[in-house]
Amino acid sequence: MRVSRYHRWLNWREVSEVQSPVWQDATLPAQCCVLAICAHPDDIESWCGGTLALLVDRGCDVSLALLTAGDKGSADREARPEDIAATRLAEQAAANARLGLSGLRFLGWRDGELEDGPELRGAVVRLLREARPSVVFTHDPEHPYPPYITHRDHRVAGRVVLYAAYPMARDHLYFPGQVAEGLEPHAVEQVWLFSTLAPSTAVDITTTLERKIDARLAHRSQTGDPAALRAGWRERAAAIGAPYGLAAAETFSVVRLS
């Protein structure tokens, strides 16, 4: 596969510029505030755990917000949703520690029940105005992987986060009650969309792949065979990186908002 001018790998030890298919070069500096927003526990480990660990190494303050606790994520017919949620939130906290993330927020929605409406948009706008990240990571709602069968929560989460990042969190007339409380508008600079079929950027995660996998293995309730998972994730990272000449990679569509 020939790598086009819109596909450029990123070695965080040397450069910090990426290409976007929509905007001009988007820059992700070190020492910035980064917030990943995802639908369920273990989503970030799958798609951006290696990159988030790299950003931690670069001095970024990286935190995670979960829209749901994945409370339907069990095959145990006797398990109660509240118990599943408690287990999965504890597992996510352990995974965060393995990646070096600074915080975990849970917004309290039910698994499988995310809706693109004012309530969820307002909650995510509030989150952005409180956390004030320069860079946000979230699901790609337009070109998701896998196609057709992507979890509905992933699509809704990505769309709501994009709406919230631009223009809602930035503009004071959206959710003015928050501004009246003293919560100032905030402009997100970039959104990195993961689990995407339209990547503009491949990130070299060779140095953080094992941390990514270790973080995923913290989700014990979601892991049948740890050895098989580790081998499979190494193979997947290699397959993603191969077109870019990288031993291991994660890919993103990067949208620059300012």
Sequence and secondary structure as in RCSB ss.txt:
>XXXX:A:sequence
MRVSRYHRWLNWREVSEVQSPVWQDATLPAQCCVLAICAHPDDIESWCGGTLALLVDRGCDVSLALLTAGDKGSA
DREARPEDIAATRLAEQAAANARLGLSGLRFLGWRDGELEDGPELRGAVVRLLREARPSVVFTHDPEHPYPPYIT
HRDHRVAGRVVLYAAYPMARDHLYFPGQVAEGLEPHAVEQVWLFSTLAPSTAVDITTTLERKIDARLAHRSQTGD
PAALRAGWRERAAAIGAPYGLAAAETFSVVRLS
>XXXX:A:secstr
    TT EEE TTT  EE  SSSS EE  SS EEEEEESSTTHHHHHTHHHHHHHHHTT EEEEEEEE  TT   
 TT  HHHHHHHHHHHHHHHHHHHT  EEEEEEE TT    SHHHHHHHHHHHHHH  SEEEEE SSSBSSTTTS
 HHHHHHHHHHHHIIIIITT TTSSHHHHHTT       EEEEESBSS SEEEE TTTHHHHHHHHHT GGG S 
HHHHHHHHHHHHHHHHGGGT SSEEEEEEEE  
